[in-house]
Structure formats: structure tokens, C-alpha cells
Amino acid sequence: MSEYVKVDTRGLELYRDTIRRDLVSPSGGGPIRGVFKQWAARWRSFQKLRFVIKSRGGGGWKPLADSTVKRRRNKSGGSVTILWDKLGSITKALTPSFSRAPGQYEKDIPCGITVGFGGPGKHPSGRATIADIASFHDAGTPTIPARTILDDVDSITKTGMRNDLEDACVKLAAKTNIAR
């Protein structure tokens, strides 16, 4: 009788190597990269919903000045929704699926993904980019009150993100035969 036990760790090594490759290689297409893409979509979805609620007066943003409301209403029924232009530039940039819409930014990086406003997409009403407009309003200026556009996600979104990662790890474990 042998006193040695042989443990086959090939599945565990494949699991580890797949995760490592996905983490360090932004161009990887494995399950962890898929999770990062899902997280980006969840993040944009949360930010867009939050933006819509706040722009319609439901979230603590300083209301528009009376002069702004009057000017907008005089423009053939113009919108008095805060930070909402006719084309919905900011909300389009926060569309959950990444489509390279003007102002929409997403970049794979080692160990993650960067998401937000960016790129050269110009706002239709001037020379500033959509990212610039979002930044001006987010931080505020001497003439524009700060209206935080991007914020930390809520616990429901965080739970969804955690579940995305757990699901990917379980599927990868099954695929690499370490979940038996």
C-alpha cells in the first residue's frame, strides 16, 4: 500500500491561469473580462436612472433659475428638466450598452475597466465636449451650481455586481473541472 496521495491540480491551475490572464490582459475575452463589461453596463444603468430622477427634480439638485425656466418655456415649450437638452446628450452617454455614443467612455485596463464620460464627442450647443459639460456641472462653477452627475452605486447594484462575479467564477470552475 502506498503512503502517497496524488492530487490532480490541472483544473485548479487552469482556473487560476484563466483568471490571471483576464485580469492582466485588457484585450482578453474570458469570463472575468465579461464580468467587467457587465459591471460597466450596470454602472451606466445606475447612473442613467439616477440622472433621470435628479434632472426631473427628485434628488436634491438645486432647481433651475427662474430666468432659465422662463427662457426655456418661451422656446416653443422647451424642457425645464435640469441638464436635459433636446438630444439627451448626457443620458445617451449613460446608455447601459457601450456603443461609442458621443461622450460615452469605456476602456479595458489591467484588473478592471474604466467607465464614464470622455472622448471628443461635442455637445450640440457649443464647442465643449459632452464630457466637459458633465464635468462643469458635476463640480460646479462660479455661475453653475454643482449637480453631482456620477455617484457611488447603491447596494442593489453592488449586490448585482458581486453576483456577476460569483456566477462567472462558478461557470469557470465547472468548465475547468474543479467544481466536481
Secondary structure, DSSP 4 states (H G I P E B T S, - for coil): --S------HHHHHHHHHHHHHHH-TT--SHHHHHHHHHHHHHHHHHHHHHHHHHTT-SSPPPPPHHHHHHHHHTTS---STT--TT-HHHHHT-SS----TTEEEEEETTEEEEEE-SSPBPTTSSSBHHHHHHHHHH--SSS-----S----HHHHHHHHHHHHHHHHHHHHHTT---
